[in-house]
Amino acid sequence: SMEEVVGQLLLDKKLTLAVAESCTGGLIGHRITNVPGCSQYFVGDLVTYSNDVKSGVLGVSEETLKAHGAVSEECVREMAAGVRQRTGASLSVATSGIAGPDGGTPDKPVGTVCIALSADDQSFTRRYQFRGTRDWIKLITSQVALDWIRRYALGLPLADSTLFRR
């Protein structure tokens, strides 16, 4: 599975991982913790659904939330940096989005998802427009986030297929 591949790479590269999740609601952490021995590389997962928790726990600035909203590349960049700083992990990913079936707007329709990766040597964000049910949007978001970790650990560019990119 992707989480097993990621876990082995994190072990091999001696990297630790922390996750900050909003729209995925803990699914990334759940998948990672399904792998026996994950405590060797997995530091923790913060599910920060509300803006108050995003700012109070992860340090996302009020200005970012007001100017760009919780579903933005700016917000997930700060979420990823915040969880990495607070946990001491060498690598982190963060997700925020609108999984539906409602809650979308013309600018950010259902399926809009932002993902970020933060590490000492780089920070990377991307906005996607996924289609499908709530469960599918959560699952594909978790898969893309895990693939970003895999790519980072392998030294591959994080710029992936534009298939889902908005």
Residue pairs with C-beta under 8 A, 6 or more apart in sequence:
1 31
1 34
1 35
2 31
2 143
2 146
2 147
2 150
3 31
3 32
3 34
3 35
3 146
4 35
5 150
6 32
6 146
6 149
6 150
6 153
7 32
7 35
7 37
7 38
7 41
7 42
9 15
9 149
9 150
9 153
9 154
10 16
10 17
10 41
10 42
10 91
10 149
10 153
11 37
11 40
11 41
12 153
13 153
15 41
15 90
15 91
15 153
16 41
16 42
16 43
16 88
16 89
16 90
16 91
17 32
17 41
17 42
17 43
17 89
17 90
17 91
17 92
17 93
17 149
18 42
18 43
18 44
18 45
18 46
18 83
18 84
18 86
18 87
18 89
18 91
18 92
19 28
19 29
19 32
19 44
19 45
19 46
19 83
19 92
19 93
19 94
19 145
20 45
20 46
20 48
20 58
20 79
20 80
20 82
20 83
20 92
20 93
20 94
20 95
21 27
21 28
21 29
21 45
21 46
21 47
21 48
21 94
21 95
22 47
22 48
22 49
22 54
22 70
22 79
22 94
22 95
22 96
22 97
23 71
23 95
23 96
23 97
23 98
23 99
23 113
23 137
23 138
23 141
24 95
24 97
24 138
24 141
24 142
24 145
25 47
25 49
25 138
26 45
26 47
27 138
27 139
27 141
27 142
28 45
28 93
28 95
28 142
28 145
28 146
29 42
29 44
29 45
29 47
31 142
31 146
32 38
32 42
32 45
32 146
33 42
43 87
43 88
43 89
44 83
44 87
44 89
46 57
46 58
46 83
48 54
48 57
48 58
48 79
51 60
51 65
51 70
54 60
54 65
54 70
54 75
54 79
55 61
55 62
55 65
57 82
57 86
58 78
58 79
58 82
58 83
58 86
59 78
59 81
59 82
59 85
59 86
60 75
60 78
60 79
60 82
61 78
64 72
64 74
64 75
64 78
65 75
67 74
68 74
68 75
69 75
69 108
70 96
71 96
71 97
71 98
71 108
71 112
71 113
71 114
72 96
72 114
72 127
73 114
73 116
73 125
73 126
73 127
74 125
75 96
75 114
76 94
76 95
76 96
76 114
76 115
76 116
76 125
77 94
77 116
77 118
77 123
77 125
79 94
79 96
79 116
80 92
80 93
80 94
80 116
80 117
80 118
80 123
81 92
81 118
81 123
83 89
83 92
83 94
83 118
84 90
84 91
84 92
84 118
84 119
90 119
90 120
91 117
91 118
91 119
91 149
91 152
92 117
92 118
92 119
93 115
93 116
93 117
93 118
93 145
93 148
93 149
94 115
94 116
94 118
95 113
95 114
95 115
95 141
95 142
95 145
96 113
96 114
97 111
97 112
97 113
97 114
97 128
97 130
97 137
97 141
98 104
98 108
98 109
98 110
98 111
98 112
98 113
99 110
99 111
99 113
99 134
99 137
99 138
99 141
100 110
100 111
100 133
100 134
100 137
101 110
101 133
101 134
102 110
103 110
104 110
104 111
104 112
109 129
110 137
111 128
111 129
111 130
111 131
111 132
111 137
112 127
112 128
112 129
112 166
113 127
113 128
113 129
113 130
113 137
113 141
114 125
114 126
114 127
114 128
115 125
115 126
115 128
115 141
115 144
115 145
115 148
116 123
116 124
116 125
117 123
117 124
117 125
117 148
117 149
117 152
117 158
119 152
124 148
124 158
126 165
127 165
127 166
128 141
128 144
128 164
128 165
128 166
129 164
129 165
129 166
130 136
130 137
130 140
130 141
130 164
132 140
140 164
144 160
144 164
147 160
148 158
148 160
151 157
151 158
151 160
152 158
